Amino acid sequence: MKTSSAVHRLRLVSGPEGLSFILLMVCSVLKRTTSFNGVPVMGMIHGILFVLYVVFLILAWQQQKWDLKRGAVLFVLSVLPTGGFFAERMLAKEERGEYPPAPAADREPAAA
């Protein structure tokens, strides 16, 4: 199955989204332990990237006709601190055609 531009966009935003999550956690710790408060800025950046990730995930899910499991895994990865990096790898494999095809239930039955 040929991948769509939505998968490519999702892959491109998954890495920065994961990095912004980690930086937001670092800023949260620094806010509590020092006088540095980068949470408002980093929070806004992470929020925008997260919303983009979810929008691109929905578009890619619809265009690629992914099963519920694949879509759910990609969403769960977006809420884990380093999940964006794993999602990027998974989507890169999808783009190269190395990811397993859709389940048999979504394909036409083979002729007997």
Secondary structure, 3 states (H helix, E strand, C coil): CCCCHHHHHHHHHHHHHHHHHHHHHHHHHHHHHCCCCCHHHHHHHHHHHHHHHHHHHHHHHHHHCCCHHHHHHHHHHHCCCCHHHHHHHHHHHHHHCCCCCCCHHHCCCCCC
